[in-house]
Amino acid sequence: MSNGPGPSSPALTAPTANATTIKPTDLRGILKYVPRFQGQIFVIALDGSIVADENFGNLLVDIAVLRSLGIKIVLVHGISQQLQELSVMRNIPITNSDGTGVTDAATLDLATRAASRVSHLLVEGLTQNALKCATTNAIRALPIGIIRGIDQQFTAKVERIDRDFLGELIDHSVVPVISPIAFGPDGKALRVNSDLLAAEVAEALQATKIIYLSPHEGLEIDGKFRREISVDALRKLLDADASRVADGNRSKATHAVKAIESGVPRVHVLDGRVFDGLLNEIFSNEGVGSLVYGNDYQQIRKARKSDVRLIYSLTRSAVRREELVNRTQQAIEKNIDQFFVFEVDENIIAVVTLYFYPGKPDIAELGSLYVMPFYHNRGIGKKMVEYACMQARERGVKSVIALSTQSFGFFTNVLGFEEAPKDILPESRLKLYEESGRNAKVLVKHLDEKAPVRS
């Protein structure tokens, strides 16, 4: 892992402004995440105001830390603040500053100058941090044309991204620096909105994350900072009443939805002015900004009565090995509302149950976890348990219990459960436990109120 900062990098030694579960100052905490992120592509999009902020130098050091950990970085930048400043300095009126409205010839000229300046600042800063980088002409664009009777002139949309060119740069440890000035079929400059550009680049490169750095804490919805929101919920909100999202980050919310629908798993929106904010957002479960996440659990659904026979057949071998408690088809049908199944090509390949205790709203029990052997080591069991815990959390459950005779190592080492004394069980469940004679280990996982994990 070359081109990274040395051991005395301020990003690893300076105190952080925000306390989180895993602090960037804790190298062991960072290294915990390295296997998840190593070799993946992050698209980091910086507003022009963030490049002009006093924290810009710290951000570049943080980016160098990410590169030293084997994370591939692509930088996309905006120019809105610099464009407005140039307009005032030269006394030249502009038609639009962020690339979403009309761009006339005078505005395009100033935008090109502003973009050149911001790109230079990024290249200069990356060079000072011993990173190889390059500005590119990898973005091809087409004029948007006439919208509602108004010619948008030099405002453009992305037509094509030279993915091979960018990929070759990335493979040679070069950080591409992409400005919001693209090029049309005739080779002439056009103006593109940088939020849109980041989403398009992430889709083309199959990036794992987009990280929008703006002068706002994150997504503000209905006047309140939102720490996380699913793409489905955000899409519905924007479709119903986009004004519920604050003006300052509505564009990022819109393009976060586009990016996730195009295959990008996670989009982060955070304040680029916060010292160590970038590292805190990436290397902790809680983060400091807003997370927009896709549906990781779309193959999981509640079981139906028509699934009873398949569930019974699926779990027979585990029952014979005494991994699962024996359940008749009648018992499965009677309690079918407790079952969740995982489908691949409409075939059930995994199952889990979640039982809520009457009179005990803080506790739920997870059971009957089973994944077909052919699908082992693909993270499906973990995903099933995470989904069940998410369902429990939404019902106000504080602790999830599991009993296991042979898989307790998986529960403790992979899923974060802890061994607990049997008297943690509700009285009725404890009686059944004693009568079974299975002597299963009692495990518990305490649920926090924040989800999902930002990785």
Secondary structure, 3 states (H helix, E strand, C coil): CCCCCCCCCHHHHCCCCCCCCCCCCCHHHHHHHHHHHCCCEEEEEECHHHHCCCCHHHHHHHHHHHHHCCCEEEEEECCHHHHHHHHHHHCCCCCCCCCCCCECHHHHHHHHHHHHHHHHHHHHHHHHCCCEEEECCCEEEEECCEECCEECECEEEEEEECHHHHHHHHHCCEEEEECCEEECCCCCEEECCHHHHHHHHHHHHCCCEEEEEECCCCEEECCEEECEEEHHHHHHHHHHHHHHECHHHHHHHHHHHHHHHCCCCEEEEEECCCCCHHHHHHCCCCCCCEEEECCCCCCEEECCHHHHHHHHHHHHHHHHCCCCCCCCHHHHHHCHHHEEEEEECCEEEEEEEEEECCCCCCEEEEEEEEECHHHCCCCHHHHHHHHHHHHHHHCCCCEEEEEECCCHHHHHHCCCCEECCHHHCCHHHHHHHHHHCCCCEEEEEECCCCCCCCC
